[in-house]
Amino acid sequence: MSNTMKAAVVHEAGGPEVLKIEDLPVPKPQNGRVLIQVKAFGLNRSELFTRQGHSPTSAVQFPRVLGIEAVGLVKAAPSGEFEHDDIVATAMGGMGRAFDGSYAQYTCVPATQVQKLETNLPWETLGAIPEMLQTAWGSLFKSLRLKESDRLLIRGGTTSVGLAAAAIAKNHGALVAATSRKPEREKLLRENGADQVFIDTGDIADQVKEVFPCGVNKVLELVGTTTLIDSLRSTKARGIVCMTGMVGDQWSFQEFSPMDAIPTAVSLTTYAGGADDFMRTPLQDLVQQIEEGKLRPPIGQVFSLDQIVEAHACMEENRAGGKIVILT
């Protein structure tokens, strides 16, 4: 194994072009950490925000190798938690923020945030799933407490998390409605589990209540603050709205009056998903569902590490149509 590796390094905040391919030393794992040869990783909008300089300097300091998830092969585990060449997945826990992450040929992470996988799936498929599936699963079952009888609305349904959540919820027995701003995306939504599709104008509560007169009882909000109040209006009493995503790129409200915004007896919660949540995600079971054809990870485009600037531009412009995966 070489002592150096290729990595994409950010030295200052900016556009996709600030991602620079450089040679860095391969990390040396201490006890309790695992050196992973990264085979693939997915891109995430939180990495886009970090690259743009939106993360607090107390959380992220440049230069930094971004990347909050990875799949690959174990190359060293000094404490013996894993065997050499075990197939593993890792996510969160400070990756790409507190310490260098997955935009590299190797990453070194705490053993407490690594799951071993038994699978023959290709790397581009595995690379799409750690953060996407833990976010979808955690949002549905931890924050929304999804039940078989639920009527679920996914706001931002064509995001990779939205498509994965629709399939998981459908397999669980829920009735799934999903939104897109583009009518031509209806086929994609229905192929991934949506029973009902709403074309999102930003104001769909009346549309929702034409189909579900009292409203839906669970909402997975992936667009963010730009549609959150309308999603609350789409929810029936004793229902739950979980804000997980911010693809609307607006972090906060200009004005927010809870008594006006939140209908009586509707609950508003969030899902962020840390390393503990990742470890609680039944990733092996979900991988098996993929192998059996019951779950199809929505992969948009696949790039190489050398194409990281192009890949980030694709993510920023919402051109992928699914999860963007990088092969190293």
C-alpha positions as CSV (number, residue, x, y, z in Angstrom):
1,M,0.0,0.0,0.0
2,S,1.3,3.4,-1.0
3,N,2.0,6.0,1.8
4,T,0.2,8.7,-0.2
5,M,-3.3,9.0,-1.5
6,K,-5.4,11.2,-3.8
7,A,-7.9,13.4,-2.1
8,A,-10.1,16.4,-2.9
9,V,-9.2,19.2,-0.5
10,V,-11.1,22.5,0.2
11,H,-8.8,25.3,1.3
12,E,-11.4,28.1,1.3
13,A,-15.1,28.4,0.8
14,G,-16.5,28.9,-2.7
15,G,-17.9,27.3,-5.8
16,P,-17.2,23.7,-7.0
17,E,-13.8,24.8,-8.3
18,V,-12.4,25.2,-4.8
19,L,-12.3,21.4,-4.6
20,K,-8.6,20.6,-5.5
21,I,-7.2,17.1,-6.1
22,E,-4.0,16.7,-4.1
23,D,-1.7,14.0,-2.8
24,L,-1.9,13.5,1.0
25,P,-0.4,11.0,3.4
26,V,-2.5,8.0,4.1
27,P,-3.9,8.3,7.6
28,K,-2.5,6.0,10.3
29,P,-5.2,4.5,12.5
30,Q,-4.9,4.5,16.3
31,N,-6.7,2.1,18.6
32,G,-10.4,2.4,18.2
33,R,-10.2,3.7,14.7
34,V,-10.5,2.0,11.3
35,L,-8.6,2.7,8.1
36,I,-10.9,2.2,5.1
37,Q,-9.9,2.1,1.5
38,V,-12.7,4.1,0.0
39,K,-14.2,2.5,-3.0
40,A,-17.2,4.8,-3.4
41,F,-19.2,7.6,-1.6
42,G,-22.3,9.6,-2.2
43,L,-22.5,13.3,-2.4
44,N,-24.7,15.2,0.1
45,R,-26.1,18.7,0.2
46,S,-24.6,19.2,3.6
47,E,-21.2,18.9,1.9
48,L,-22.3,21.6,-0.6
49,F,-23.2,23.9,2.3
50,T,-19.8,23.2,4.0
51,R,-18.0,23.9,0.7
52,Q,-19.9,27.2,0.3
53,G,-18.8,28.3,3.8
54,H,-22.2,28.0,5.6
55,S,-20.9,25.6,8.3
56,P,-19.8,27.3,11.5
57,T,-16.0,27.7,11.8
58,S,-16.3,26.0,15.2
59,A,-17.5,22.9,13.4
60,V,-15.5,23.0,10.2
61,Q,-12.1,24.5,9.6
62,F,-10.3,24.6,6.2
63,P,-8.3,23.0,4.8
64,R,-10.6,20.0,4.9
65,V,-11.3,16.8,3.0
66,L,-15.1,16.7,2.8
67,G,-17.4,13.7,2.8
68,I,-19.8,12.4,5.4
69,E,-20.1,8.8,4.2
70,A,-18.1,6.1,2.5
71,V,-18.1,2.4,1.6
72,G,-15.0,0.4,1.1
73,L,-12.6,-2.2,2.4
74,V,-11.0,-2.3,5.9
75,K,-7.2,-2.0,5.6
76,A,-6.4,-1.7,9.3
77,A,-8.3,-2.0,12.6
78,P,-5.7,-2.0,15.4
79,S,-8.3,-2.8,18.1
80,G,-9.5,-5.9,16.2
81,E,-13.1,-4.8,15.5
82,F,-12.8,-5.8,11.8
83,E,-10.9,-8.2,9.6
84,H,-8.7,-7.1,6.7
85,D,-10.8,-6.5,3.5
86,D,-14.1,-6.6,5.3
87,I,-16.7,-4.7,3.3
88,V,-17.9,-1.8,5.4
89,A,-20.0,1.4,5.4
90,T,-19.6,4.5,7.5
91,A,-21.3,7.8,7.9
92,M,-21.6,10.9,10.1
93,G,-19.8,11.2,13.4
94,G,-17.7,14.2,12.4
95,M,-16.6,12.9,9.0
96,G,-15.7,15.7,6.6
97,R,-16.3,18.3,9.3
98,A,-14.4,17.6,12.5
99,F,-11.9,15.4,10.7
100,D,-11.1,14.5,7.1
101,G,-13.8,12.5,5.4
102,S,-14.4,10.4,2.4
103,Y,-13.4,12.5,-0.6
104,A,-10.2,10.5,-0.8
105,Q,-8.8,7.1,-1.5
106,Y,-8.6,6.3,2.2
107,T,-10.4,7.6,5.3
108,C,-9.8,6.9,9.0
109,V,-12.9,6.8,11.2
110,P,-14.0,5.6,14.7
111,A,-14.9,1.9,14.8
112,T,-18.1,2.9,16.6
113,Q,-19.5,4.3,13.3
114,V,-18.7,1.4,10.9
115,Q,-21.1,-1.3,9.8
116,K,-19.8,-4.5,8.2
117,L,-21.8,-5.7,5.2
118,E,-22.2,-9.1,3.5
119,T,-23.0,-8.3,-0.1
120,N,-22.1,-8.7,-3.7
121,L,-23.6,-5.4,-4.8
122,P,-21.4,-3.2,-7.0
123,W,-19.6,-0.3,-5.4
124,E,-21.7,2.3,-7.2
125,T,-24.8,0.8,-5.6
126,L,-23.3,0.5,-2.2
127,G,-21.8,4.0,-2.4
128,A,-25.3,5.5,-2.8
129,I,-26.8,4.0,0.3
130,P,-25.3,4.8,3.8
131,E,-26.4,8.3,4.3
132,M,-29.4,8.1,2.0
133,L,-30.9,5.0,3.7
134,Q,-30.1,6.1,7.3
135,T,-31.8,9.4,6.6
136,A,-34.8,7.9,5.0
137,W,-35.1,5.1,7.6
138,G,-34.5,7.4,10.6
139,S,-36.9,10.0,9.4
140,L,-39.7,7.5,8.8
141,F,-39.3,5.3,11.9
142,K,-37.6,7.4,14.6
143,S,-39.1,10.8,14.0
144,L,-42.4,10.0,12.1
145,R,-43.0,6.6,13.8
146,L,-44.5,5.3,10.6
147,K,-47.2,2.7,10.8
148,E,-48.6,0.4,8.1
149,S,-51.9,2.3,8.1
150,D,-50.3,5.8,7.7
151,R,-50.9,8.2,4.9
152,L,-47.5,9.7,4.2
153,L,-46.7,12.8,2.2
154,I,-43.1,13.2,1.0
155,R,-42.4,16.8,0.2
156,G,-39.5,16.9,-2.2
157,G,-40.2,13.4,-3.5
158,T,-37.6,13.3,-6.3
159,T,-34.7,13.8,-4.0
160,S,-32.6,10.7,-3.4
161,V,-33.8,10.5,0.2
162,G,-37.4,11.1,-1.0
163,L,-37.3,8.3,-3.5
164,A,-35.7,5.9,-1.0
165,A,-38.2,6.9,1.7
166,A,-41.1,6.3,-0.7
167,A,-39.9,2.7,-1.5
168,I,-39.3,1.9,2.2
169,A,-42.6,3.3,3.3
170,K,-44.5,1.5,0.5
171,N,-42.7,-1.8,1.5
172,H,-43.8,-1.2,5.1
173,G,-47.5,-0.9,4.0
174,A,-48.1,2.8,4.1
175,L,-50.0,4.8,1.5
176,V,-47.5,7.1,-0.1
177,A,-48.0,10.5,-1.7
178,A,-45.1,12.5,-3.1
179,T,-44.4,15.8,-4.7
180,S,-42.4,17.2,-7.6
181,R,-42.4,20.6,-9.2
182,K,-42.0,18.9,-12.6
183,P,-45.0,17.0,-14.1
184,E,-42.6,14.8,-16.1
185,R,-41.2,13.4,-12.9
186,E,-44.5,11.6,-12.0
187,K,-43.5,8.3,-13.6
188,L,-40.3,8.3,-11.6
189,L,-42.2,8.9,-8.4
190,R,-44.7,6.1,-9.1
191,E,-42.0,3.7,-10.0
192,N,-40.4,4.2,-6.6
193,G,-43.5,3.6,-4.5
194,A,-45.8,6.7,-4.8
195,D,-49.5,6.0,-4.9
196,Q,-50.4,9.6,-5.4
197,V,-48.4,12.5,-7.0
198,F,-48.9,16.2,-6.4
199,I,-47.3,18.8,-8.7
200,D,-45.8,21.2,-6.2
201,T,-46.6,24.8,-6.7
202,G,-45.4,25.7,-3.2
203,D,-49.0,25.8,-2.0
204,I,-50.6,22.3,-2.2
205,A,-52.5,22.0,1.0
206,D,-55.8,22.4,-0.8
207,Q,-54.8,19.8,-3.4
208,V,-53.9,17.4,-0.6
209,K,-57.2,17.8,1.1
210,E,-59.1,17.2,-2.1
211,V,-57.6,13.7,-2.1
212,F,-57.3,13.3,1.7
213,P,-60.2,15.4,3.1
214,C,-58.8,15.6,6.7
215,G,-55.2,15.8,5.5
216,V,-52.4,13.2,5.7
217,N,-51.2,12.0,9.1
218,K,-47.4,11.9,8.4
219,V,-45.3,14.4,6.3
220,L,-41.6,14.0,5.5
221,E,-40.5,17.5,4.6
222,L,-37.4,17.5,2.4
223,V,-37.7,20.9,0.8
224,G,-37.4,22.9,4.0
225,T,-38.6,26.2,5.3
226,T,-40.0,27.3,1.9
227,T,-42.8,24.7,2.0
228,L,-42.9,23.7,5.7
229,I,-45.9,25.9,6.7
230,D,-47.9,24.5,3.7
231,S,-46.9,21.0,4.8
232,L,-48.2,21.7,8.3
233,R,-51.5,22.9,6.7
234,S,-51.6,19.5,4.8
235,T,-51.6,17.5,8.0
236,K,-54.5,16.2,10.0
237,A,-54.9,16.6,13.8
238,R,-52.5,14.4,15.8
239,G,-50.4,14.0,12.7
240,I,-46.6,14.6,12.5
241,V,-44.4,16.7,10.2
242,C,-40.7,15.9,10.2
243,M,-38.3,18.4,8.6
244,T,-35.3,16.5,7.4
245,G,-34.1,18.3,4.3
246,M,-33.4,21.8,3.0
247,V,-33.2,21.4,-0.8
248,G,-35.0,24.7,-0.9
249,D,-31.7,26.3,0.2
250,Q,-33.4,28.5,2.8
251,W,-32.1,27.8,6.3
252,S,-34.5,29.8,8.4
253,F,-37.8,31.8,8.4
254,Q,-37.8,35.6,8.1
255,E,-40.7,35.5,10.5
256,F,-42.2,32.6,12.3
257,S,-45.3,32.6,14.5
258,P,-45.8,29.1,15.9
259,M,-49.4,29.8,17.0
260,D,-50.2,30.7,13.4
261,A,-48.0,28.3,11.6
262,I,-48.6,25.0,13.5
263,P,-52.2,23.8,13.4
264,T,-53.8,22.6,16.6
265,A,-52.7,19.1,17.6
266,V,-50.2,18.8,14.7
267,S,-46.7,17.9,15.9
268,L,-43.5,19.3,14.3
269,T,-40.2,17.5,14.7
270,T,-36.9,17.1,12.9
271,Y,-34.4,14.4,12.0
272,A,-30.6,15.1,11.7
273,G,-29.1,11.7,12.1
274,G,-25.8,11.2,13.8
275,A,-23.4,8.3,14.0
276,D,-25.6,6.5,16.6
277,D,-28.6,6.8,14.2
278,F,-26.5,5.4,11.4
279,M,-25.5,2.4,13.6
280,R,-29.1,1.8,14.4
281,T,-30.1,1.7,10.7
282,P,-30.6,-1.9,9.6
283,L,-28.3,-1.5,6.7
284,Q,-27.7,-5.2,6.1
285,D,-31.5,-5.8,5.9
286,L,-31.9,-2.9,3.5
287,V,-29.0,-4.3,1.4
288,Q,-30.7,-7.6,1.2
289,Q,-33.9,-5.8,0.0
290,I,-31.8,-4.3,-2.7
291,E,-30.4,-7.6,-3.7
292,E,-33.9,-9.1,-3.8
293,G,-35.2,-6.2,-6.0
294,K,-37.6,-4.9,-3.3
295,L,-35.7,-1.6,-3.0
296,R,-34.0,0.3,-5.8
297,P,-31.5,2.9,-4.7
298,P,-32.2,6.0,-6.9
299,I,-28.7,6.5,-8.4
300,G,-28.6,9.6,-10.6
301,Q,-25.0,9.9,-12.0
302,V,-21.7,8.3,-11.3
303,F,-18.4,10.2,-11.4
304,S,-14.7,9.5,-10.6
305,L,-12.8,11.3,-7.8
306,D,-11.0,13.3,-10.5
307,Q,-14.4,14.6,-11.6
308,I,-15.4,15.9,-8.2
309,V,-15.7,19.5,-9.4
310,E,-18.1,18.5,-12.2
311,A,-20.0,16.3,-9.7
312,H,-20.5,19.1,-7.2
313,A,-21.7,21.4,-10.0
314,C,-24.2,18.7,-11.0
315,M,-25.4,18.5,-7.4
316,E,-25.6,22.3,-7.0
317,E,-27.7,22.6,-10.2
318,N,-30.0,19.7,-9.3
319,R,-29.2,17.9,-12.5
320,A,-28.6,14.4,-11.2
321,G,-32.1,12.9,-10.9
322,G,-31.0,10.8,-8.0
323,K,-28.0,10.2,-5.8
324,I,-24.6,11.2,-7.1
325,V,-22.0,8.6,-6.5
326,I,-18.2,9.0,-6.7
327,L,-16.0,6.0,-7.5
328,T,-12.4,6.3,-6.3
